[in-house]
Amino acid sequence: MSRVTGGIFVKRSQLEDFLRTRMDRPKVLYGRRKTGKTFYTRRTLGDTRYLIAQGPRRLLDPVDGHSFPPEALRLLCRGGEPFILDEFHRLSRDFFALLQSGECNVPGSVFLTSTLHYYRRLTRGPDAPLQGLFPEQRVGLVSPRDLLAHPWGVEPGRELVERLVFYQEPTLIGLPLRTIVLGMAPLARSLVGEVLEEEDHAITTRYNAILQAIAGGAASLSEIASTVYNLGASPTPSTSHVTPYLATLVDMGLVERLPVLATRKHVYRLPSPLMDLVFHLDHKYGFRDAQLTWSQLRPLVEARLPQLVERFVERLLAEICGLRPVKLILEPRGRGGGPLEVDIALARHKQVVLLAEVKWRQRVRPRDLRGLEEAAARLEADSLLIVPDESVVSGEVRARVVDVERLVEIARGEICPLP
């Protein structure tokens, strides 16, 4: 893996297409911080002038260091040359009036913002001043499809995928796993602080407790509420004490919510692999306060990696096949045994069409896949077995085996593995 180094530019196909498509009006990119909005926009649009809104009454051109009042935007708009305006939500309402009036309808311009809650107030609802004015796109983690399709210059295998799991966070691309784990914990925690501060929320122990609870294995609303209470961050285990906080975290993109198939329930998890790992280690091992060496941390990280790989593969298959992830819990047939769960369940509308199990750090025998085979038979769904290399599979299995080399082929060809 020595050739996977810093300074790497991974093409993000969906973002690239949005930025390069010619439109007759400005575009808007929004999403939480550290998702690469500014970097990718400036890299893609080359010499387009770049400005930052530093407050209601001040703009900065970081290239020449000049600052000027926002009134100068009117002249810039009248000039007709496209520009990039970062954190545009910080400007005064006068600027929004300029946009509403059409005076700043400059094709090729791009407006960026990192505050999701405030941005929605500008664009959603009957009184939103910018509703329907501009095409928009939310920027999140880097797509597994784009990461697998990138020419890394190494043989595809388990180690590459484990790196790419974390490279979904753009700021981590090119870093070795050891550096990510030992040096990036402050980044994971700062993402929470930056987003909540930008959204006018104080960082509280309850927010952090919710994130720890989810990363520690609490998935349902009641499980999260109980864990937050046990952590001393809630006066009672009532769900009412976590519901509004959880809604904010979902709204900000720090937590994602999956529907439980055939119910009105949901499960929750952390979409960022970095945040998941850091808050998982915080919850299970006191990582925040403990001075752990890499030799102590490595087995803990390796134990968590299979679950993070599951989500990476789930995102890939969902994107390639145009399906949505769901949580699948099947009641057992007959007496005895617990509910039947499968690593990955992807649905079209309300029907599960693809199931997958990820077996990442062990040999696989046919008996290890009985749950997958039973679920696939009951739902009449296709099934996949995801492994680092086909050599880890012993004996005949019914599921189609997909190893890392095949995952790369799927990503590069954008071929859904459904028949």
MARRO-57891 format. One record per residue (C-alpha): residue in one letter; z, x, y. Coordinates in nm, 2 decimals, always signed. Layout:
REM MARRO-57891
+------+--------+--------+--------+
! rest !      z !      x !      y !
+------+--------+--------+--------+
!    A !      Z !      X !      Y !
...
+------+--------+--------+--------+
REM end
This chain:
REM MARRO-57891
+------+--------+--------+--------+
! rest !      z !      x !      y !
+------+--------+--------+--------+
!    M !  +0.00 !  +0.00 !  +0.00 !
!    S !  -0.01 !  +0.30 !  +0.23 !
!    R !  -0.33 !  +0.18 !  +0.40 !
!    V !  -0.17 !  -0.14 !  +0.52 !
!    T !  -0.05 !  -0.01 !  +0.85 !
!    G !  +0.02 !  -0.13 !  +1.20 !
!    G !  -0.24 !  -0.23 !  +1.46 !
!    I !  -0.41 !  -0.47 !  +1.22 !
!    F !  -0.62 !  -0.76 !  +1.35 !
!    V !  -0.63 !  -1.05 !  +1.11 !
!    K !  -0.90 !  -1.31 !  +1.19 !
!    R !  -0.75 !  -1.66 !  +1.22 !
!    S !  -1.05 !  -1.88 !  +1.14 !
!    Q !  -0.93 !  -2.21 !  +1.28 !
!    L !  -0.80 !  -2.06 !  +1.60 !
!    E !  -1.11 !  -1.85 !  +1.64 !
!    D !  -1.33 !  -2.15 !  +1.61 !
!    F !  -1.13 !  -2.35 !  +1.86 !
!    L !  -1.14 !  -2.07 !  +2.12 !
!    R !  -1.50 !  -1.99 !  +2.08 !
!    T !  -1.64 !  -2.34 !  +2.08 !
!    R !  -1.79 !  -2.42 !  +2.41 !
!    M !  -1.64 !  -2.73 !  +2.58 !
!    D !  -1.69 !  -2.89 !  +2.91 !
!    R !  -1.33 !  -2.87 !  +3.01 !
!    P !  -1.02 !  -2.64 !  +2.96 !
!    K !  -0.84 !  -2.62 !  +2.63 !
!    V !  -0.47 !  -2.61 !  +2.55 !
!    L !  -0.29 !  -2.40 !  +2.29 !
!    Y !  +0.08 !  -2.48 !  +2.21 !
!    G !  +0.34 !  -2.37 !  +1.96 !
!    R !  +0.67 !  -2.19 !  +1.93 !
!    R !  +0.70 !  -1.83 !  +2.04 !
!    K !  +0.58 !  -1.53 !  +1.84 !
!    T !  +0.29 !  -1.71 !  +1.68 !
!    G !  +0.03 !  -1.50 !  +1.85 !
!    K !  -0.11 !  -1.75 !  +2.10 !
!    T !  -0.14 !  -1.50 !  +2.39 !
!    F !  -0.24 !  -1.20 !  +2.19 !
!    Y !  -0.52 !  -1.39 !  +2.00 !
!    T !  -0.65 !  -1.57 !  +2.30 !
!    R !  -0.68 !  -1.25 !  +2.51 !
!    R !  -0.83 !  -1.06 !  +2.22 !
!    T !  -1.09 !  -1.33 !  +2.16 !
!    L !  -1.18 !  -1.41 !  +2.51 !
!    G !  -1.21 !  -1.04 !  +2.62 !
!    D !  -1.24 !  -1.00 !  +3.00 !
!    T !  -1.13 !  -1.35 !  +3.09 !
!    R !  -0.87 !  -1.33 !  +3.37 !
!    Y !  -0.51 !  -1.37 !  +3.24 !
!    L !  -0.23 !  -1.51 !  +3.45 !
!    I !  +0.14 !  -1.60 !  +3.37 !
!    A !  +0.33 !  -1.87 !  +3.54 !
!    Q !  +0.67 !  -1.72 !  +3.61 !
!    G !  +0.82 !  -2.02 !  +3.77 !
!    P !  +0.73 !  -2.33 !  +3.98 !
!    R !  +0.62 !  -2.12 !  +4.28 !
!    R !  +0.50 !  -1.79 !  +4.13 !
!    L !  +0.20 !  -1.66 !  +3.93 !
!    L !  +0.15 !  -1.31 !  +3.80 !
!    D !  -0.16 !  -1.11 !  +3.72 !
!    P !  -0.01 !  -0.86 !  +3.47 !
!    V !  -0.33 !  -0.65 !  +3.47 !
!    D !  -0.31 !  -0.55 !  +3.84 !
!    G !  +0.06 !  -0.64 !  +3.89 !
!    H !  -0.01 !  -0.88 !  +4.18 !
!    S !  +0.18 !  -1.20 !  +4.22 !
!    F !  +0.08 !  -1.50 !  +4.44 !
!    P !  +0.17 !  -1.86 !  +4.51 !
!    P !  +0.04 !  -2.13 !  +4.28 !
!    E !  -0.17 !  -2.27 !  +4.57 !
!    A !  -0.41 !  -1.99 !  +4.50 !
!    L !  -0.50 !  -2.17 !  +4.17 !
!    R !  -0.70 !  -2.43 !  +4.38 !
!    L !  -0.93 !  -2.15 !  +4.50 !
!    L !  -0.95 !  -2.00 !  +4.15 !
!    C !  -1.04 !  -2.34 !  +4.01 !
!    R !  -1.30 !  -2.40 !  +4.28 !
!    G !  -1.46 !  -2.06 !  +4.20 !
!    G !  -1.56 !  -2.19 !  +3.85 !
!    E !  -1.47 !  -1.87 !  +3.66 !
!    P !  -1.27 !  -1.94 !  +3.34 !
!    F !  -0.92 !  -1.80 !  +3.32 !
!    I !  -0.62 !  -1.80 !  +3.08 !
!    L !  -0.30 !  -1.95 !  +3.22 !
!    D !  +0.01 !  -1.87 !  +3.01 !
!    E !  +0.33 !  -2.08 !  +3.02 !
!    F !  +0.16 !  -2.33 !  +3.25 !
!    H !  +0.44 !  -2.58 !  +3.20 !
!    R !  +0.65 !  -2.38 !  +3.43 !
!    L !  +0.44 !  -2.47 !  +3.74 !
!    S !  +0.53 !  -2.74 !  +3.98 !
!    R !  +0.41 !  -3.10 !  +3.95 !
!    D !  +0.15 !  -3.01 !  +4.22 !
!    F !  -0.04 !  -2.82 !  +3.95 !
!    F !  -0.04 !  -3.12 !  +3.72 !
!    A !  -0.18 !  -3.33 !  +4.00 !
!    L !  -0.46 !  -3.07 !  +4.04 !
!    L !  -0.54 !  -3.11 !  +3.67 !
!    Q !  -0.53 !  -3.49 !  +3.68 !
!    S !  -0.77 !  -3.50 !  +3.97 !
!    G !  -1.03 !  -3.29 !  +3.79 !
!    E !  -1.02 !  -3.01 !  +4.05 !
!    C !  -0.93 !  -2.76 !  +3.78 !
!    N !  -1.18 !  -2.87 !  +3.52 !
!    V !  -1.31 !  -2.52 !  +3.45 !
!    P !  -1.50 !  -2.49 !  +3.12 !
!    G !  -1.38 !  -2.19 !  +2.91 !
!    S !  -1.03 !  -2.18 !  +3.06 !
!    V !  -0.73 !  -2.19 !  +2.83 !
!    F !  -0.38 !  -2.31 !  +2.91 !
!    L !  -0.09 !  -2.18 !  +2.69 !
!    T !  +0.26 !  -2.31 !  +2.64 !
!    S !  +0.55 !  -2.22 !  +2.41 !
!    T !  +0.77 !  -2.53 !  +2.48 !
!    L !  +0.68 !  -2.81 !  +2.24 !
!    H !  +0.93 !  -3.07 !  +2.36 !
!    Y !  +0.84 !  -3.04 !  +2.73 !
!    Y !  +0.47 !  -3.02 !  +2.64 !
!    R !  +0.49 !  -3.35 !  +2.46 !
!    R !  +0.64 !  -3.51 !  +2.77 !
!    L !  +0.33 !  -3.39 !  +2.96 !
!    T !  +0.08 !  -3.52 !  +2.70 !
!    R !  +0.24 !  -3.81 !  +2.50 !
!    G !  +0.34 !  -4.15 !  +2.61 !
!    P !  +0.23 !  -4.40 !  +2.88 !
!    D !  +0.36 !  -4.19 !  +3.17 !
!    A !  +0.24 !  -3.85 !  +3.05 !
!    P !  +0.04 !  -3.69 !  +3.33 !
!    L !  -0.19 !  -3.49 !  +3.11 !
!    Q !  -0.25 !  -3.74 !  +2.83 !
!    G !  -0.60 !  -3.71 !  +2.69 !
!    L !  -0.72 !  -3.46 !  +2.95 !
!    F !  -0.78 !  -3.16 !  +2.73 !
!    P !  -0.86 !  -3.07 !  +2.37 !
!    E !  -0.55 !  -2.91 !  +2.22 !
!    Q !  -0.44 !  -2.72 !  +1.91 !
!    R !  -0.10 !  -2.63 !  +1.78 !
!    V !  -0.06 !  -2.26 !  +1.68 !
!    G !  +0.17 !  -2.19 !  +1.39 !
!    L !  +0.20 !  -1.93 !  +1.12 !
!    V !  -0.10 !  -1.73 !  +1.01 !
!    S !  -0.29 !  -1.91 !  +0.73 !
!    P !  -0.25 !  -1.77 !  +0.38 !
!    R !  -0.62 !  -1.82 !  +0.35 !
!    D !  -0.69 !  -1.59 !  +0.64 !
!    L !  -0.44 !  -1.33 !  +0.51 !
!    L !  -0.58 !  -1.32 !  +0.16 !
!    A !  -0.94 !  -1.31 !  +0.29 !
!    H !  -0.86 !  -1.00 !  +0.51 !
!    P !  -0.99 !  -0.67 !  +0.37 !
!    W !  -0.66 !  -0.48 !  +0.33 !
!    G !  -0.82 !  -0.19 !  +0.14 !
!    V !  -0.59 !  -0.21 !  -0.16 !
!    E !  -0.62 !  -0.37 !  -0.50 !
!    P !  -0.49 !  -0.73 !  -0.50 !
!    G !  -0.16 !  -0.76 !  -0.68 !
!    R !  +0.20 !  -0.87 !  -0.66 !
!    E !  +0.30 !  -0.62 !  -0.40 !
!    L !  +0.02 !  -0.73 !  -0.17 !
!    V !  +0.11 !  -1.10 !  -0.19 !
!    E !  +0.47 !  -1.02 !  -0.12 !
!    R !  +0.37 !  -0.84 !  +0.20 !
!    L !  +0.14 !  -1.12 !  +0.30 !
!    V !  +0.41 !  -1.38 !  +0.26 !
!    F !  +0.59 !  -1.22 !  +0.56 !
!    Y !  +0.27 !  -1.14 !  +0.74 !
!    Q !  +0.24 !  -1.52 !  +0.81 !
!    E !  +0.46 !  -1.42 !  +1.11 !
!    P !  +0.21 !  -1.24 !  +1.33 !
!    T !  +0.46 !  -0.99 !  +1.47 !
!    L !  +0.53 !  -0.86 !  +1.11 !
!    I !  +0.17 !  -0.78 !  +1.02 !
!    G !  +0.14 !  -0.42 !  +0.90 !
!    L !  +0.51 !  -0.36 !  +0.84 !
!    P !  +0.65 !  -0.25 !  +0.51 !
!    L !  +0.90 !  -0.48 !  +0.34 !
!    R !  +1.19 !  -0.25 !  +0.39 !
!    T !  +1.13 !  -0.25 !  +0.77 !
!    I !  +1.09 !  -0.62 !  +0.78 !
!    V !  +1.42 !  -0.68 !  +0.60 !
!    L !  +1.63 !  -0.41 !  +0.77 !
!    G !  +1.49 !  -0.44 !  +1.12 !
!    M !  +1.36 !  -0.79 !  +1.18 !
!    A !  +1.68 !  -1.00 !  +1.14 !
!    P !  +1.74 !  -1.01 !  +1.51 !
!    L !  +1.38 !  -1.14 !  +1.56 !
!    A !  +1.45 !  -1.43 !  +1.31 !
!    R !  +1.76 !  -1.53 !  +1.50 !
!    S !  +1.60 !  -1.48 !  +1.84 !
!    L !  +1.33 !  -1.73 !  +1.75 !
!    V !  +1.60 !  -2.00 !  +1.73 !
!    G !  +1.76 !  -1.89 !  +2.06 !
!    E !  +1.43 !  -1.86 !  +2.25 !
!    V !  +1.30 !  -2.20 !  +2.14 !
!    L !  +1.63 !  -2.39 !  +2.19 !
!    E !  +1.69 !  -2.22 !  +2.53 !
!    E !  +1.33 !  -2.31 !  +2.64 !
!    E !  +1.39 !  -2.67 !  +2.54 !
!    D !  +1.72 !  -2.69 !  +2.74 !
!    H !  +1.94 !  -2.68 !  +2.44 !
!    A !  +2.24 !  -2.45 !  +2.41 !
!    I !  +2.26 !  -2.24 !  +2.09 !
!    T !  +2.54 !  -2.39 !  +1.90 !
!    T !  +2.71 !  -2.32 !  +1.57 !
!    R !  +2.57 !  -2.65 !  +1.44 !
!    Y !  +2.21 !  -2.55 !  +1.48 !
!    N !  +2.27 !  -2.22 !  +1.30 !
!    A !  +2.47 !  -2.40 !  +1.03 !
!    I !  +2.19 !  -2.64 !  +0.97 !
!    L !  +1.94 !  -2.35 !  +0.93 !
!    Q !  +2.19 !  -2.17 !  +0.69 !
!    A !  +2.24 !  -2.49 !  +0.49 !
!    I !  +1.86 !  -2.54 !  +0.44 !
!    A !  +1.80 !  -2.17 !  +0.36 !
!    G !  +2.10 !  -2.18 !  +0.12 !
!    G !  +1.95 !  -2.46 !  -0.09 !
!    A !  +2.05 !  -2.79 !  +0.08 !
!    A !  +1.74 !  -3.00 !  +0.09 !
!    S !  +1.82 !  -3.36 !  +0.15 !
!    L !  +1.99 !  -3.50 !  +0.47 !
!    S !  +2.32 !  -3.57 !  +0.29 !
!    E !  +2.32 !  -3.22 !  +0.13 !
!    I !  +2.26 !  -3.06 !  +0.47 !
!    A !  +2.54 !  -3.27 !  +0.64 !
!    S !  +2.78 !  -3.18 !  +0.36 !
!    T !  +2.71 !  -2.81 !  +0.38 !
!    V !  +2.73 !  -2.80 !  +0.76 !
!    Y !  +3.07 !  -2.97 !  +0.73 !
!    N !  +3.18 !  -2.71 !  +0.47 !
!    L !  +3.07 !  -2.44 !  +0.71 !
!    G !  +3.31 !  -2.58 !  +0.98 !
!    A !  +3.03 !  -2.68 !  +1.21 !
!    S !  +3.08 !  -3.05 !  +1.19 !
!    P !  +3.39 !  -3.27 !  +1.21 !
!    T !  +3.29 !  -3.49 !  +0.91 !
!    P !  +3.01 !  -3.47 !  +0.64 !
!    S !  +2.84 !  -3.77 !  +0.80 !
!    T !  +2.46 !  -3.74 !  +0.84 !
!    S !  +2.49 !  -3.87 !  +1.20 !
!    H !  +2.63 !  -3.54 !  +1.30 !
!    V !  +2.32 !  -3.35 !  +1.20 !
!    T !  +2.04 !  -3.60 !  +1.23 !
!    P !  +1.96 !  -3.54 !  +1.61 !
!    Y !  +1.99 !  -3.16 !  +1.57 !
!    L !  +1.76 !  -3.17 !  +1.27 !
!    A !  +1.51 !  -3.38 !  +1.45 !
!    T !  +1.49 !  -3.12 !  +1.73 !
!    L !  +1.44 !  -2.84 !  +1.48 !
!    V !  +1.16 !  -3.03 !  +1.31 !
!    D !  +1.01 !  -3.11 !  +1.65 !
!    M !  +1.02 !  -2.75 !  +1.74 !
!    G !  +0.85 !  -2.63 !  +1.42 !
!    L !  +1.16 !  -2.44 !  +1.30 !
!    V !  +1.22 !  -2.68 !  +1.01 !
!    E !  +0.96 !  -2.87 !  +0.81 !
!    R !  +1.00 !  -3.21 !  +0.64 !
!    L !  +0.83 !  -3.30 !  +0.31 !
!    P !  +0.81 !  -3.66 !  +0.18 !
!    V !  +0.96 !  -3.73 !  -0.16 !
!    L !  +0.68 !  -3.90 !  -0.35 !
!    A !  +0.72 !  -4.27 !  -0.40 !
!    T !  +1.03 !  -4.29 !  -0.19 !
!    R !  +1.12 !  -4.31 !  +0.18 !
!    K !  +1.33 !  -3.99 !  +0.15 !
!    H !  +1.24 !  -3.64 !  +0.27 !
!    V !  +1.35 !  -3.29 !  +0.19 !
!    Y !  +1.38 !  -3.01 !  +0.45 !
!    R !  +1.30 !  -2.64 !  +0.44 !
!    L !  +1.23 !  -2.35 !  +0.68 !
!    P !  +0.85 !  -2.28 !  +0.71 !
!    S !  +0.90 !  -1.92 !  +0.84 !
!    P !  +0.95 !  -1.69 !  +0.55 !
!    L !  +1.14 !  -1.45 !  +0.78 !
!    M !  +1.38 !  -1.71 !  +0.90 !
!    D !  +1.42 !  -1.84 !  +0.55 !
!    L !  +1.51 !  -1.50 !  +0.41 !
!    V !  +1.75 !  -1.40 !  +0.70 !
!    F !  +1.94 !  -1.73 !  +0.70 !
!    H !  +1.95 !  -1.74 !  +0.32 !
!    L !  +2.11 !  -1.39 !  +0.32 !
!    D !  +2.34 !  -1.50 !  +0.60 !
!    H !  +2.45 !  -1.80 !  +0.40 !
!    K !  +2.48 !  -1.64 !  +0.06 !
!    Y !  +2.60 !  -1.29 !  +0.14 !
!    G !  +2.72 !  -1.27 !  +0.50 !
!    F !  +2.42 !  -1.07 !  +0.60 !
!    R !  +2.48 !  -1.12 !  +0.97 !
!    D !  +2.81 !  -0.92 !  +0.95 !
!    A !  +2.77 !  -0.70 !  +0.64 !
!    Q !  +2.64 !  -0.35 !  +0.67 !
!    L !  +2.41 !  -0.36 !  +0.37 !
!    T !  +2.19 !  -0.08 !  +0.27 !
!    W !  +1.83 !  -0.13 !  +0.14 !
!    S !  +1.94 !  -0.05 !  -0.21 !
!    Q !  +2.19 !  -0.33 !  -0.19 !
!    L !  +1.95 !  -0.57 !  -0.02 !
!    R !  +1.64 !  -0.51 !  -0.23 !
!    P !  +1.75 !  -0.71 !  -0.54 !
!    L !  +1.87 !  -0.99 !  -0.32 !
!    V !  +1.53 !  -1.00 !  -0.15 !
!    E !  +1.34 !  -0.98 !  -0.48 !
!    A !  +1.54 !  -1.27 !  -0.61 !
!    R !  +1.43 !  -1.48 !  -0.31 !
!    L !  +1.06 !  -1.37 !  -0.31 !
!    P !  +0.94 !  -1.61 !  -0.59 !
!    Q !  +1.03 !  -1.91 !  -0.39 !
!    L !  +0.87 !  -1.78 !  -0.07 !
!    V !  +0.55 !  -1.70 !  -0.28 !
!    E !  +0.56 !  -2.06 !  -0.40 !
!    R !  +0.53 !  -2.19 !  -0.05 !
!    F !  +0.26 !  -1.93 !  +0.04 !
!    V !  +0.05 !  -2.05 !  -0.25 !
!    E !  +0.13 !  -2.41 !  -0.17 !
!    R !  +0.00 !  -2.36 !  +0.19 !
!    L !  -0.32 !  -2.19 !  +0.06 !
!    L !  -0.40 !  -2.47 !  -0.19 !
!    A !  -0.32 !  -2.75 !  +0.05 !
!    E !  -0.55 !  -2.60 !  +0.32 !
!    I !  -0.83 !  -2.51 !  +0.08 !
!    C !  -0.83 !  -2.85 !  -0.10 !
!    G !  -0.74 !  -3.07 !  +0.19 !
!    L !  -0.42 !  -3.20 !  +0.03 !
!    R !  -0.07 !  -3.25 !  +0.15 !
!    P !  +0.24 !  -3.11 !  -0.01 !
!    V !  +0.50 !  -3.35 !  -0.14 !
!    K !  +0.83 !  -3.32 !  -0.32 !
!    L !  +0.79 !  -3.45 !  -0.68 !
!    I !  +1.09 !  -3.57 !  -0.87 !
!    L !  +1.02 !  -3.76 !  -1.20 !
!    E !  +1.29 !  -3.94 !  -1.39 !
!    P !  +1.33 !  -3.82 !  -1.75 !
!    R !  +1.19 !  -4.02 !  -2.03 !
!    G !  +1.44 !  -4.12 !  -2.29 !
!    R !  +1.80 !  -4.02 !  -2.30 !
!    G !  +1.93 !  -3.69 !  -2.19 !
!    G !  +1.79 !  -3.43 !  -1.96 !
!    G !  +1.77 !  -3.42 !  -1.58 !
!    P !  +1.49 !  -3.51 !  -1.34 !
!    L !  +1.16 !  -3.33 !  -1.38 !
!    E !  +1.06 !  -3.11 !  -1.09 !
!    V !  +0.75 !  -2.89 !  -1.04 !
!    D !  +0.72 !  -2.60 !  -0.80 !
!    I !  +0.41 !  -2.73 !  -0.62 !
!    A !  +0.28 !  -3.09 !  -0.59 !
!    L !  -0.02 !  -3.17 !  -0.38 !
!    A !  -0.13 !  -3.53 !  -0.31 !
!    R !  -0.43 !  -3.71 !  -0.17 !
!    H !  -0.30 !  -4.02 !  +0.00 !
!    K !  -0.02 !  -4.14 !  -0.23 !
!    Q !  -0.15 !  -3.99 !  -0.55 !
!    V !  -0.06 !  -3.64 !  -0.68 !
!    V !  -0.38 !  -3.47 !  -0.79 !
!    L !  -0.27 !  -3.10 !  -0.83 !
!    L !  +0.05 !  -2.95 !  -0.98 !
!    A !  +0.13 !  -2.58 !  -1.00 !
!    E !  +0.40 !  -2.36 !  -1.13 !
!    V !  +0.45 !  -2.00 !  -0.99 !
!    K !  +0.59 !  -1.75 !  -1.24 !
!    W !  +0.62 !  -1.44 !  -1.04 !
!    R !  +0.86 !  -1.18 !  -1.19 !
!    Q !  +0.87 !  -1.27 !  -1.56 !
!    R !  +0.66 !  -1.30 !  -1.87 !
!    V !  +0.53 !  -1.65 !  -1.93 !
!    R !  +0.54 !  -1.83 !  -2.27 !
!    P !  +0.40 !  -2.18 !  -2.35 !
!    R !  +0.75 !  -2.32 !  -2.37 !
!    D !  +0.81 !  -2.22 !  -2.01 !
!    L !  +0.55 !  -2.47 !  -1.90 !
!    R !  +0.66 !  -2.78 !  -2.08 !
!    G !  +0.78 !  -2.95 !  -1.76 !
!    L !  +0.45 !  -2.88 !  -1.58 !
!    E !  +0.25 !  -3.01 !  -1.88 !
!    E !  +0.46 !  -3.32 !  -1.91 !
!    A !  +0.43 !  -3.40 !  -1.53 !
!    A !  +0.06 !  -3.33 !  -1.53 !
!    A !  +0.01 !  -3.57 !  -1.83 !
!    R !  +0.22 !  -3.85 !  -1.68 !
!    L !  +0.04 !  -3.83 !  -1.34 !
!    E !  -0.30 !  -3.74 !  -1.48 !
!    A !  -0.31 !  -3.45 !  -1.24 !
!    D !  -0.47 !  -3.10 !  -1.28 !
!    S !  -0.23 !  -2.81 !  -1.33 !
!    L !  -0.23 !  -2.45 !  -1.24 !
!    L !  -0.02 !  -2.15 !  -1.35 !
!    I !  +0.01 !  -1.89 !  -1.07 !
!    V !  +0.09 !  -1.54 !  -1.18 !
!    P !  +0.05 !  -1.19 !  -1.04 !
!    D !  -0.17 !  -1.09 !  -1.34 !
!    E !  -0.30 !  -1.27 !  -1.64 !
!    S !  -0.14 !  -1.01 !  -1.87 !
!    V !  +0.20 !  -1.16 !  -1.81 !
!    V !  +0.10 !  -1.48 !  -2.00 !
!    S !  +0.18 !  -1.48 !  -2.38 !
!    G !  +0.01 !  -1.73 !  -2.60 !
!    E !  -0.21 !  -2.03 !  -2.52 !
!    V !  -0.12 !  -2.25 !  -2.22 !
!    R !  -0.29 !  -2.57 !  -2.11 !
!    A !  -0.27 !  -2.50 !  -1.73 !
!    R !  -0.55 !  -2.30 !  -1.58 !
!    V !  -0.42 !  -1.95 !  -1.51 !
!    V !  -0.47 !  -1.82 !  -1.15 !
!    D !  -0.37 !  -1.46 !  -1.08 !
!    V !  -0.38 !  -1.27 !  -0.74 !
!    E !  -0.73 !  -1.16 !  -0.78 !
!    R !  -0.84 !  -1.51 !  -0.83 !
!    L !  -0.63 !  -1.63 !  -0.53 !
!    V !  -0.82 !  -1.38 !  -0.32 !
!    E !  -1.15 !  -1.52 !  -0.45 !
!    I !  -1.04 !  -1.87 !  -0.37 !
!    A !  -0.94 !  -1.77 !  -0.01 !
!    R !  -1.26 !  -1.58 !  +0.06 !
!    G !  -1.49 !  -1.84 !  -0.08 !
!    E !  -1.28 !  -2.13 !  +0.05 !
!    I !  -1.32 !  -2.28 !  -0.30 !
!    C !  -1.07 !  -2.55 !  -0.41 !
!    P !  -0.96 !  -2.48 !  -0.78 !
!    L !  -0.98 !  -2.85 !  -0.86 !
!    P !  -1.27 !  -2.92 !  -1.10 !
+------+--------+--------+--------+
REM end
